[in-house]
Amino acid sequence: MKYRILGKTGFNVSEISLGTWQLGGKWGEKYDNKTAESILDKAVEMGVNFFDTADVYNDGQSEISIGKFLKKIKKRIYVATKSGRKLNPHNDEGYNEKNITAFIDDSLKRMDVETIDLIQLHCPPTETYSRPEVFELLDNLKKQGKILNYGVSVEKVEEALKAIEYPGVAAVQIIYNMFRFKPADLFFKEAAKRNVGVIVRVPLASGLLSGHYNKNTVFSQQDHRYFNREGKAFDKGETFSGIPYDIGLRAVEELKKIFSEGDLSKYALRWILMNDNVSCVIPGASNPSQVESNSAASEMPDLSQKQMEMVKEIYDKYICKYVKDLW
């Protein structure tokens, strides 16, 4: 496993880290504590030292599992969590001192820690980024010792660019993958200028870029890949990166011709790591074997210039028109 510095945090994090949205089972399935522990165990075994979670993942169970896990190991594990999506309705007004402080206090209790390494606002409405008082609140919570660092998880590049105008923002979590090129156009460069870490989520486009799905694949009704393709529950960009499923399948078949040796997943992750402005990638896992295969991308040789160009050609042909103007 190779490591990179996560911006202003100074954390030296594994370039392949762990996202825990589906920790403890596949999306939509009952939470399984033993599965969660085995995934975390395998991650540390593979050299992963950064876990990303959120207070809404499995209704707080993800944070609880991580907190218990931290108690049993001696290695330093950095943990990022997120706050804001518990708001109902999820609106700009809800991002206030009372709510955010309460959410962070609850996360501290669930993980049973004194300080959170990195707290991230969880994809707040676009207008929230234009309210300096929200970021002043996070500065105050940092002074109180409840958090070491803060950042944001964003849906859109414009939100990321606005967020890094605030000097206290240490990291930004954003979707970037073979189906989402836009963050590399401007945002990555601006983040680097300000020493802001970049955490890449949805690296496999909700599994599409694993190459394991086809038109006959069935997703459970509790899986966001079943119910959120048109954004009925949250931003559709979180599901298959916002790509129509059939279009994504066609693009994946083209990608398989470029990367004919082995699992497409590892090439999709390696593609992300080709950008030096990326601090880490946080693929999820529903079992330990996925953690192991994902981690292997860190040790892979670089992709060739020809391979990179061919991926761009496929993006331009199939994907760009669906995503560039939305996110």
Buried (B, 14 or more C-beta within 10 A) or exposed (E): BEBBBBBBBEBEBBBBBBBBBBBBBBBBBEBBBEBBBBBBBBBBEBBBBBBBBBBBBBEBBBBBBBBBBBEEEEEEBBBBBBBBBBBEEBEBEBBBEEBBBEBBEBBBEBBEBEEBBBBBBBBBBBEBBEBEEBBEBBBEBBEEEBBBBBBBBBBBBEBBBBBBEBEEBBBBBBBBBBBBBBBBEEBBEBBBEBEBBBBBBBBBBBBBBBBEBEEEEEBEEEBBBBBBBEEEEBBBBBBBBBBBBEBBBBBBEBBEEBBEEEBBBBBBBBBBBEEEBBBBBBBBBBEBEBBBBBBBBBEEEEBEEEBBEBBEEBBEEBBBEBBBEEB
